[in-house]
Amino acid sequence: MNIIVALSTGVLSGGYAYSNAIDSWLIYGFFSFFSTLAVYNGQRLFKAKSFEQTPWLKWVDKNRAGLLILSVTSGIGACVTLLLLPKIEPVTIVLLGCSGLISTLYVLKIQGMNMRQIPHLKIHLIAISWVAVVIAFPAVNESKEEALVWSAVAHYMYVLAVTIPFDIRDLKYDIPEQRTIPQVVGVRVSKFISIVLLLCFAMTILYFVEPFLLLNPWFFISIFVQIVLVLFMNEKRSDIYCAGMIDGSIALLGFSYFLY
């Protein structure tokens, strides 16, 4: 499932770069894939040492050696793909550095607390990191900032929308002090917020960024699939449903960028 998450991120990044006519779109897609795979596995290897032993983390702990190798090789792959880029702007190094710092402090505790435990902040940290790597990095590095603000805002809403179901799943694990959206407003309202965010994402993309997507049925199919998955989400859904189907369906959005 780690690979599904990373693949979805890579496809979304490559598709976004392609839709904005960035020549190095494949490199950006591979970088997103490898960096997501490295960070995702690294975070779970770190969390597997904690007392918060979910079934998923127990599996991670049993397969620690293989996941460590995968995380290290993925990190090397991310570095190699960066070196393949014709240029790397200094501002993008800062951008990636900040994203890496957020990813580290997301699980690393300082004075007994990590950033994901700060009230109301967890979901926004995820959205900021994804938007920084998948959207802002290729656009800024290729000096194609024309629609960057609206693209960043739109995809920020999209990541928030697809992350809310995971907060619903984590209701039984998250401490009350985290004040996640489902903890504050409940499951039903959280799903409503997620669907509204998906619709706002679609309208923002179609109006401000890529109006030609109006002619692309795959774009609407990708949004429809996410909405259906959110509607059927509940606290008892498995990791396969969340990391396999909800995260995996992100790839549909990335592919839709290729197909218009």
N, C-alpha and C positions, 0 to 999 in steps of 0.2 A: 504493500500500500504506500510505502515511502516513495517508491518509484513512480506510482500513479500520480502522487502529488507533484513530484518534481517534473514529470512529463507534462502534466497539465500546465504548470508554470512556464516551462520551456516553450510549449506550443503557443501559449498566450503571448509571451514576449516576442517570439519569432513572428507570429501573426500580426501583432501590433506594429513591429518594425517594418514588416513587408507592406502593410497597408499604408504606411507613411513613406514608402519608397526609400527606405534606408538600405543601401547596397549590402551592408554586412549583417543582414537580418538573421542569417543562419547562425552566425557566431554569437549574436546576442541571445538567440534561443538556446544554444548549447550552454552558454554561460549561466543562464537562468536555471536550466536543468541541473547542471552540476552543482552550482552553489546552493540551490534549494535542497538537493539530495544530501549534500554535506552538512548543512545546518540542521535540517530536519532530523537526520540520524544522530548528529552530535547532541542536540538538545535532549533527545529521548534516552541516549546513553547516560547523559548526566542526570536526568530525572529518575532513571531506573535505580539510582542509588538512594533515593529518598524513601520516606515511609509511605508515600502515596502510591501504593502498589495496586494499580488498576490491572485488569487482565492483559491489556496491551503492553504495559510496562513490564509485567512478569515475562511475557514473551520476549521482549527486548533484552531483559536480563539473561535469559537462557541462551540467547543468540548474540551475546556481546561481542565475541571475537569477529564473527563475520560482519556485523554492522560496523565495527571499528574499522575494519579493512575497507568496507564500502565508503565510509565517511571520509577516510584519508584519501583514497583514490579519487573520490568525487571532488575533494578540495584541490587536489593536484590538477584535475581536469578543468576546474574553474580558472585556475591560474594560467594554464596553457591557453585556454580560449581567449583570455584577456590579452595575452602576448600576440595572438594572431590578429588582433585589431590593428588597422593601419595607424591609428592614433588613440591616445587616451588623454582626455583633457584633465587638467588639475582639479577642476571643480567636480568631475565625476569620481575622482579618487576620494575626495572628501565625502561625496554622496554615498559611495559604497562603504567607506569606513564607518560612517554614522549608522548605516544599516547593519553592518557587522557588529557594532557596539550594542545596538538595540537587541540583536539576536542573542548576544552573549549575556547581557544583563537580564534578558527575559527569563532565564533559568538560574543564573548565578546569584546566590543570595549575598547581600551585603548588609551586615548588622541584622541578620535573621530574616531579611525580606528581599525578594526579587521584584522586578518591575511588573510582572504579570499579576502580582498580588496587590498592587496599588489599586485602590477603588476606582472603578469605571475605566481603567486605562488599558486593560488586557487586549480588547478587540481592536483598539486604535493602534496599538503597537504593531499588530499583525498587518493592518492595512497600510500603515506608513512604510513598513519594510518592503512589502510587495510592490507598492506603487513606486518606491524609490528604485528598486532593481528592475522591475519589468517595464515600467513606463518612462520614468524620468531619466534613467541611465542611458538607454539608447538614444532618446530624443536630444538630450543635452550634449552627449558625446559627439553626435553627428550634426550639431548646430541646427536642429530642426525643431525649434521651440514655438512655431507658429500657433499650434493648438495645444501646447503642452499643459497649460493651466486647466483647460476644460477636460482634456484627456485624463489628467491626474485626478481631478475632482470626480469625474465619472467612474473611473476604475477604483477610486477610494470607496465610493458608495457600493460598488459591486463586491469588493472584498469584504466590506462590513456585512453585506447581505448574506454572502456564502459562509461567513464565519459565525453568524448568530446560531445556526443549527448546531455547531460544535459546542457553543455555550449551553445550549439546551441539553445536549448529551452529558456535559460535564456538571450539571446541576448537583449530581450526587457526589462529586469530588471537590468542587471549588469551595473554598472557605467563604462563609457569609460576608466577610469583610471585603471581598473582591468586588461586590456590587455589580456583577455582570448584568446585562440587559434582562435575561430571563429571571435572574434573582430579584430584580427591581420591579418588573412589570408582569411577570408570569409568562408561561409558554405561548398561550394563544396570542397575546399582544405582541410578543417577540416575533412570531411568525408573520404577523401582519406588517410589522416594521420591516422585516426582511423582504417581503414582497414589494412593499412600497419603494424600498431602496433599489430593487431590481428594475422596477418600472421607471424610476427617476434616472437610473443609469442609462437605460435604453433611450429615453427621451433626450438626455444630454448628449449622448453620442450622436444620435440622428440629427439633432438640431445644430449643435455647435462644432462637431468634429468630422463625422463622415456621413453626410446626407445620402450618399449613394448606397449606403447599407439598407435604405428603404426598399431597394430592389432585390435584396438578398434574403431569400426565405430562411437560409441557415442561421442567420443572426436571430431571427424571431424564434426559430426552433430551439436555439440554445437558451434563450431567456425563458421560454415556455417550460422546458425540461427542468430548469432550476426552480421555477415557481412550483411545479408539481412536487419535486423532491422536498421543498420546504413545507408544503401543505401536509405531507405525510410524515413529517419529522415529529418525534417525541422523545422523551427521556430514555426510553428502552431500546432505541435503535442501536444497532451494532456498529463497530468500527468499519465493517465492510460497507454499510450503508453510508456512513459519513465520509471516511477517507477514500473509499472506493468509488461510490456513486456521486456524492455531492462534489468532492474535490475533482474526481475524474471528469465530471461534466464541464468543468472549467475549460477543458481541452476543446469542447464543442465551440465555445466562444472564440478561442484562438483559431480554430480551423475556419470559422466563418469569415475571419478577416482575410484569409487566403482566397476565399471562394467568390468574392464579389468583383 
